[in-house]
Amino acid sequence: MKTNSSFTEKQINPLQSIEQWEDDVLKRYPEPNEPAKAPEEYRNYQDPARDTVKEFYRLNHQYQSYDFVMEKKKDFLQFNRKEMPVWKAMEFLNTLVDDSDPDIELDQLQHLLQTGEAIRHDGHPDWFVLTGFIHDMGKVLCLFGEPQWAVVGDTFPVGCQFSDKIVYPEFFNSNPDAKNETYNSKYGIYSHGCGLRNVTMSWGHDEYLYQITKDYLPEQALYMIRYHSFYSQHRENAYEHLMDNHDRKMFEWVKKFNPYDLYSKNPVPPNVRELKPYYEDLISKYLPATVKL
């Protein structure tokens, strides 16, 4: 095993919990038509905790290079760590209970059930409901020893210039791709309008779950899963030059999904026992009996 300082630094988990990243997104992008909450009104982490978010992005932006993503895909897309039914995988994910959250005491499974139920309440198709339920399942990467910055965080293309619309863009100065002429131009290894299907995204739970489900779910659902953390595009339009018309059409679904992802938390926990049969039926309709992780 490597013991150098770089490897040690990569194992740092700077956030108090992986959900703290989502709180930071809420501060940057408050619910539409509502004013941003004052820090003291949302989660009171105090100033030192806010520094952990900044440290998270320092590590994320330093190490999420094109070569890093290729290495992670080669490793994790073998899907050779575990095999289990989807509901069991969600219970496995549930070992990531967020003990540090001062506002809500819901575990991962309950939060995802709330997301699915909010979508279901609004009358969307059942595959949309299922997408809401499983969209964070890729966070099981944390349970395989991956550091937080390689599991959550705003996602972005690698292999081309990093946009200044990405949070804390100054930290990309430490990324080796920023000095690599192959990757540091506007288009890098891509071309105008090449389509996101030809673009490599940073590594994390979005890309991982997309790769698990890509043969089973409708394309709209796959866009929601793969790009729900791609805030620099669906909020800032920073990578419009790489998208084609099909991407733009599909991103309407990403934007439709995003409010359910960010704003569906409710302090009243869902009744897991009552909801389990519905979601197990939904899972069996679209996904195989077991999934490989």
Secondary structure, DSSP 8 states (H G I E B T S, - for coil): ---SHHHHHHT---SSSTTHHHHHHHHHS--TTS----GGGS---HHHHHHHHHHHHHHHHHH--HHHHHHHHHHHTT--S-EE-HHHHHHHHGGG--TT-SS----HHHHHHHHHHHHHHTT--HHHHHHHHHTTGGGGGGGGT--GGGTSS---BSSS---TTSSSGGGGGGSGGGG-TTTSSSSTT--TT--GGGS-B--SHHHHHHHHHTTTS-HHHHHHHHHTT-HHHHTT-TTGGG--HHHHHHHHHHHHHHHHHHH---SS---HHHHHHHHHHHHHHHS-SSEE-
